Amino acid sequence: MNRLECQVTTCQHYCDNQCCLPGIKVDGPSARESSQTCCSSFEERHRSGAENLSSCGRNPSPDSAIDCKAESCVYNNHCKCEADCVCVGCCCGDVTSKSGTECCTFQVK
């Protein structure tokens, strides 16, 4: 398990800098820098707060399993992230799709 910090406040799984999902997927098979990665588990937050709470389904946890497709990242070991702490952030202002997210922990081999 990885310690996951999330800064993507427009994601419906976001809650207090954490993720409500037990695991996330990071995409970017040919990435050479963090802006070429994304959190493919991102789903845009609904306008209704009640919808977001029900979609979370449980309390957020800092611990998460991370499936990683960024093959050139030093932390990738057979599509599993081995970084102790991972930060998912925004690579643009108002994120409305997964392409606006990035794995800030990404480091090229």
Secondary structure by P-SEA (a helix, b strand, c coil): ccbbbbccccccccccccccccbbbbbbccccccccccccccccccccaaaaaaaaccccccbbbbbcccccccccccccccccbbbbbbccccccccccccccccccc
